[in-house]
Amino acid sequence: GVKAEKVVLVGDSAGGNLVASLTAKTIKENIRVPDGIVLVYPSLDLNLKYTNSYLKIISERLLVPNILKRCADAYAPLDKVDRLNYLVSPLRTPNSILFKSLSI
């Protein structure tokens, strides 16, 4: 094996969701936290509420709401997954976890 000196995780869209969730999990479990993360247009809240970014996407027709809902349903079906769980919607990660690894 190879010993990694630096670990940087990169994810796009659903991959960004996975990277953010994994990072929160590593912080919570006190295991090695990535040295860096790059999130490209990540899906951070699968709750699909009418946030400013959600309304902007709709108004600019970047994504059709029905397609966005279908993608979220395929990734995290409501009947099987709690979309309020921070490991599903990492934007909802509690501050107690986020700030656990900060040294100020």
N, CA, C and O of each residue as an XYZ file, in Angstrom:
416
protein
N       0.810     -1.192      0.000
C       0.000      0.000      0.000
C       0.846      1.245      0.000
O       2.059      1.215      0.208
N       0.170      2.326     -0.238
C       0.802      3.634     -0.276
C       0.261      4.457      0.886
O      -0.947      4.491      1.118
N       1.143      5.110      1.605
C       0.706      5.984      2.689
C       0.454      7.368      2.115
O       1.359      8.008      1.580
N      -0.767      7.812      2.230
C      -1.131      9.131      1.702
C      -0.712     10.217      2.687
O      -1.101     10.198      3.855
N       0.072     11.147      2.208
C       0.468     12.281      3.043
C      -0.682     13.282      3.149
O      -0.979     13.796      4.227
N      -1.309     13.544      2.030
C      -2.441     14.478      1.981
C      -3.603     13.777      1.297
O      -3.427     13.081      0.297
N      -4.789     13.972      1.852
C      -5.994     13.401      1.254
C      -6.946     14.540      0.923
O      -7.358     15.299      1.801
N      -7.288     14.649     -0.354
C      -8.248     15.648     -0.813
C      -9.370     14.901     -1.521
O      -9.124     14.118     -2.439
N     -10.596     15.148     -1.091
C     -11.759     14.508     -1.696
C     -12.444     15.496     -2.630
O     -12.582     16.675     -2.305
N     -12.872     15.012     -3.791
C     -13.529     15.848     -4.795
C     -14.821     15.163     -5.206
O     -14.843     13.954     -5.439
N     -15.905     15.942     -5.294
C     -17.170     15.375     -5.740
C     -18.022     16.401     -6.448
O     -18.051     17.574     -6.075
N     -18.713     15.948     -7.471
C     -19.606     16.793     -8.264
C     -21.038     16.312     -8.069
O     -21.310     15.114     -8.157
N     -21.953     17.237     -7.806
C     -23.378     16.944     -7.655
C     -23.594     15.941     -6.522
O     -23.284     16.250     -5.371
N     -24.114     14.755     -6.815
C     -24.317     13.747     -5.771
C     -22.983     13.340     -5.150
O     -22.923     13.000     -3.969
N     -21.917     13.375     -5.943
C     -20.587     13.095     -5.403
C     -20.161     14.133     -4.385
O     -19.478     13.809     -3.413
N     -20.560     15.385     -4.600
C     -20.303     16.443     -3.622
C     -21.049     16.180     -2.328
O     -20.539     16.451     -1.241
N     -22.260     15.650     -2.450
C     -23.049     15.258     -1.284
C     -22.299     14.182     -0.503
O     -22.182     14.255      0.720
N     -21.795     13.186     -1.222
C     -21.067     12.096     -0.560
C     -19.804     12.594      0.131
O     -19.502     12.175      1.248
N     -19.068     13.482     -0.522
C     -17.837     14.027      0.063
C     -18.163     14.826      1.334
O     -17.489     14.671      2.353
N     -19.184     15.670      1.276
C     -19.567     16.474      2.443
C     -20.043     15.579      3.588
O     -19.682     15.805      4.743
N     -20.849     14.570      3.274
C     -21.342     13.644      4.296
C     -20.202     12.845      4.917
O     -20.135     12.684      6.135
N     -19.310     12.346      4.067
C     -18.171     11.575      4.563
C     -17.284     12.432      5.466
O     -16.798     11.958      6.493
N     -17.077     13.680      5.086
C     -16.258     14.577      5.899
C     -16.902     14.807      7.262
O     -16.215     14.773      8.283
N     -18.216     15.041      7.290
C     -18.926     15.210      8.564
C     -18.804     13.952      9.420
O     -18.614     14.037     10.633
N     -18.913     12.803      8.793
C     -18.807     11.519      9.508
C     -17.406     11.340     10.087
O     -17.263     10.878     11.219
N     -16.371     11.698      9.328
C     -15.005     11.548      9.843
C     -14.772     12.465     11.042
O     -14.082     12.090     11.990
N     -15.350     13.667     10.998
C     -15.222     14.588     12.136
C     -15.914     13.994     13.353
O     -15.343     13.950     14.443
N     -17.148     13.536     13.162
C     -17.934     12.996     14.277
C     -17.267     11.771     14.894
O     -17.251     11.622     16.116
N     -16.720     10.902     14.063
C     -16.146      9.643     14.545
C     -14.685      9.766     14.974
O     -14.060      8.774     15.348
N     -14.139     10.987     14.919
C     -12.741     11.220     15.316
C     -11.758     10.360     14.523
O     -10.800      9.822     15.078
N     -12.007     10.238     13.220
C     -11.044      9.571     12.360
C     -10.449     10.618     11.427
O     -10.898     11.763     11.413
N      -9.471     10.243     10.672
C      -8.765     11.229      9.857
C      -9.717     12.024      8.969
O     -10.488     11.472      8.184
N      -9.631     13.321      9.124
C     -10.433     14.251      8.323
C      -9.634     14.582      7.066
O      -8.419     14.762      7.144
N     -10.291     14.666      5.914
C      -9.551     15.023      4.698
C      -8.804     16.346      4.876
O      -9.254     17.237      5.596
N      -7.672     16.453      4.218
C      -6.893     17.694      4.264
C      -7.569     18.794      3.457
O      -7.316     19.979      3.672
N      -8.420     18.396      2.540
C      -9.163     19.358      1.738
C     -10.335     18.672      1.062
O     -10.324     17.463      0.829
N     -11.338     19.465      0.757
C     -12.466     18.940     -0.014
C     -12.806     19.951     -1.103
O     -12.676     21.160     -0.908
N     -13.239     19.445     -2.242
C     -13.693     20.279     -3.348
C     -15.084     19.794     -3.720
O     -15.268     18.650     -4.135
N     -16.053     20.673     -3.566
C     -17.441     20.347     -3.885
C     -17.842     21.149     -5.118
O     -17.817     22.379     -5.104
N     -18.208     20.448     -6.172
C     -18.604     21.096     -7.416
C     -20.109     20.945     -7.562
O     -20.612     19.841     -7.770
N     -20.828     22.063     -7.451
C     -22.278     22.072     -7.557
C     -22.897     20.925     -6.752
O     -23.624     20.099     -7.302
N     -22.603     20.878     -5.441
C     -23.059     19.743     -4.634
C     -24.539     19.821     -4.272
O     -25.118     20.902     -4.172
N     -25.119     18.677     -4.085
C     -26.483     18.572     -3.559
C     -26.353     18.458     -2.051
O     -26.101     17.373     -1.528
N     -26.522     19.562     -1.354
C     -26.270     19.568      0.085
C     -27.527     19.474      0.935
O     -27.441     19.176      2.126
N     -28.683     19.720      0.351
C     -29.934     19.604      1.114
C     -30.987     18.982      0.207
O     -31.509     19.639     -0.694
N     -31.292     17.727      0.446
C     -32.242     17.006     -0.392
C     -33.679     17.196      0.062
O     -34.583     16.509     -0.415
N     -33.890     18.126      0.979
C     -35.230     18.393      1.485
C     -36.105     19.108      0.451
O     -37.332     19.088      0.555
N     -35.480     19.733     -0.537
C     -36.168     20.415     -1.646
C     -37.205     21.433     -1.180
O     -38.332     21.465     -1.674
N     -36.806     22.249     -0.233
C     -37.656     23.371      0.184
C     -37.344     24.562     -0.701
O     -36.344     24.569     -1.419
N     -38.182     25.543     -0.649
C     -38.017     26.701     -1.526
C     -36.990     27.676     -0.967
O     -37.334     28.745     -0.463
N     -35.735     27.289     -1.064
C     -34.634     28.155     -0.643
C     -34.324     29.135     -1.773
O     -34.837     28.993     -2.883
N     -33.491     30.119     -1.488
C     -33.105     31.086     -2.525
C     -32.451     30.392     -3.716
O     -32.749     30.718     -4.865
N     -31.561     29.439     -3.446
C     -30.889     28.772     -4.563
C     -31.870     27.918     -5.365
O     -31.768     27.845     -6.590
N     -32.808     27.279     -4.691
C     -33.809     26.465     -5.389
C     -34.675     27.350     -6.284
O     -34.950     27.002     -7.432
N     -35.099     28.490     -5.754
C     -35.913     29.413     -6.553
C     -35.118     29.970     -7.726
O     -35.669     30.183     -8.806
N     -33.827     30.208     -7.521
C     -32.991     30.723     -8.611
C     -32.866     29.692     -9.735
O     -32.956     30.028    -10.916
N     -32.660     28.448     -9.351
C     -32.563     27.378    -10.347
C     -33.838     27.312    -11.180
O     -33.792     27.166    -12.402
N     -34.974     27.423    -10.500
C     -36.267     27.365    -11.203
C     -36.428     28.568    -12.122
O     -36.807     28.424    -13.284
N     -36.137     29.758    -11.596
C     -36.355     30.970    -12.387
C     -35.403     31.062    -13.585
O     -35.771     31.613    -14.622
N     -34.208     30.539    -13.456
C     -33.250     30.585    -14.560
C     -33.347     29.357    -15.454
O     -32.600     29.216    -16.422
N     -34.264     28.486    -15.117
C     -34.511     27.262    -15.888
C     -33.258     26.406    -16.067
O     -33.069     25.754    -17.093
N     -32.411     26.428    -15.043
C     -31.230     25.566    -15.081
C     -31.635     24.111    -14.891
O     -31.100     23.210    -15.537
N     -32.586     23.900    -13.997
C     -33.129     22.574    -13.768
C     -34.640     22.690    -13.647
O     -35.151     23.608    -13.006
N     -35.325     21.789    -14.243
C     -36.781     21.749    -14.120
C     -37.097     21.109    -12.768
O     -36.557     20.048    -12.455
N     -37.970     21.737    -11.952
C     -38.248     21.205    -10.614
C     -38.621     19.723    -10.604
O     -38.227     18.993     -9.695
N     -39.366     19.278    -11.594
C     -39.770     17.877    -11.629
C     -38.560     16.954    -11.788
O     -38.505     15.885    -11.180
N     -37.600     17.369    -12.604
C     -36.395     16.553    -12.794
C     -35.548     16.563    -11.522
O     -34.999     15.533    -11.131
N     -35.444     17.725    -10.877
C     -34.707     17.817     -9.626
C     -35.322     16.898     -8.573
O     -34.600     16.221     -7.842
N     -36.640     16.873     -8.496
C     -37.337     15.997     -7.550
C     -37.090     14.528     -7.889
O     -36.873     13.712     -6.993
N     -37.122     14.193     -9.158
C     -36.896     12.811     -9.564
C     -35.473     12.359     -9.213
O     -35.261     11.227     -8.777
N     -34.528     13.236     -9.404
C     -33.142     12.908     -9.047
C     -33.016     12.687     -7.538
O     -32.395     11.720     -7.098
N     -33.603     13.576     -6.759
C     -33.553     13.435     -5.302
C     -34.244     12.149     -4.859
O     -33.760     11.460     -3.962
N     -35.368     11.826     -5.483
C     -36.090     10.598     -5.135
C     -35.281      9.354     -5.482
O     -35.328      8.361     -4.755
N     -34.544      9.400     -6.583
C     -33.713      8.260     -6.969
C     -32.521      8.109     -6.025
O     -32.131      6.993     -5.683
N     -31.946      9.236     -5.606
C     -30.756      9.219     -4.744
C     -31.124      8.898     -3.297
O     -30.418      8.147     -2.624
N     -32.227      9.469     -2.821
C     -32.635      9.294     -1.424
C     -34.155      9.174     -1.351
O     -34.837     10.148     -1.032
N     -34.695      7.981     -1.645
C     -36.148      7.794     -1.645
C     -36.771      8.150     -0.290
O     -36.294      7.712      0.757
N     -37.827      8.938     -0.323
C     -38.475      9.390      0.909
C     -38.952      8.237      1.784
O     -38.945      8.347      3.010
N     -39.364      7.138      1.171
C     -39.867      6.019      1.967
C     -38.749      5.193      2.621
O     -39.029      4.298      3.419
N     -37.490      5.489      2.288
C     -36.369      4.723      2.842
C     -35.348      5.568      3.568
O     -34.524      5.040      4.314
N     -35.388      6.876      3.362
C     -34.322      7.744      3.861
C     -34.920      8.975      4.538
O     -35.904      9.545      4.066
N     -34.304      9.375      5.656
C     -34.678     10.619      6.324
C     -33.835     11.738      5.726
O     -32.646     11.853      6.022
N     -34.448     12.551      4.894
C     -33.694     13.612      4.211
C     -33.272     14.745      5.147
O     -32.496     15.614      4.750
N     -33.766     14.747      6.368
C     -33.318     15.741      7.340
C     -32.041     15.292      8.057
O     -31.403     16.091      8.743
N     -31.673     14.036      7.901
C     -30.456     13.506      8.497
C     -29.251     14.176      7.833
O     -29.187     14.276      6.607
N     -28.306     14.630      8.643
C     -27.169     15.366      8.084
C     -26.285     14.507      7.180
O     -25.538     15.048      6.366
N     -26.353     13.199      7.306
C     -25.562     12.355      6.412
C     -26.208     12.230      5.040
O     -25.560     11.799      4.086
N     -27.476     12.601      4.932
C     -28.182     12.632      3.652
C     -28.179     14.051      3.093
O     -27.989     14.255      1.894
N     -28.390     15.019      3.965
C     -28.398     16.442      3.607
C     -27.325     17.138      4.439
O     -27.637     17.721      5.477
N     -26.066     17.087      4.002
C     -24.968     17.583      4.831
C     -25.038     19.061      5.196
O     -24.344     19.501      6.112
N     -25.862     19.828      4.498
C     -26.047     21.228      4.884
C     -26.626     21.313      6.297
O     -26.496     22.339      6.963
N     -27.255     20.249      6.744
C     -27.886     20.191      8.063
C     -26.965     19.626      9.150
O     -27.427     19.288     10.240
N     -25.678     19.524      8.858
C     -24.732     19.022      9.859
C     -24.724     19.960     11.054
O     -24.538     21.166     10.891
N     -24.923     19.421     12.259
C     -24.948     20.278     13.454
C     -23.616     20.996     13.669
O     -22.546     20.455     13.390
N     -23.710     22.217     14.168
C     -22.501     22.996     14.458
C     -21.586     22.260     15.427
O     -20.365     22.397     15.351
N     -22.164     21.482     16.335
C     -21.343     20.754     17.305
C     -20.386     19.786     16.610
O     -19.312     19.488     17.134
N     -20.769     19.300     15.447
C     -19.880     18.429     14.672
C     -18.932     19.274     13.826
O     -17.727     19.025     13.801
N     -19.471     20.260     13.142
C     -18.661     21.086     12.240
C     -17.508     21.768     12.946
O     -16.394     21.812     12.425
N     -17.770     22.297     14.125
C     -16.753     23.077     14.818
C     -15.890     22.230     15.749
O     -14.989     22.746     16.410
N     -16.166     20.943     15.798
C     -15.415     20.030     16.649
C     -13.944     19.970     16.261
O     -13.074     19.868     17.125
N     -13.669     20.034     14.970
C     -12.279     19.866     14.515
C     -11.541     21.187     14.336
O     -10.369     21.190     13.962
N     -12.208     22.311     14.598
C     -11.535     23.609     14.434
C     -10.674     23.926     15.631
O     -11.073     23.699     16.773
N      -9.507     24.444     15.374
C      -8.677     24.955     16.451
C      -8.489     26.442     16.199
O      -7.871     26.856     15.218
N      -9.031     27.215     17.095
C      -9.021     28.673     16.927
C      -8.002     29.291     17.855
O      -7.837     30.510     17.868
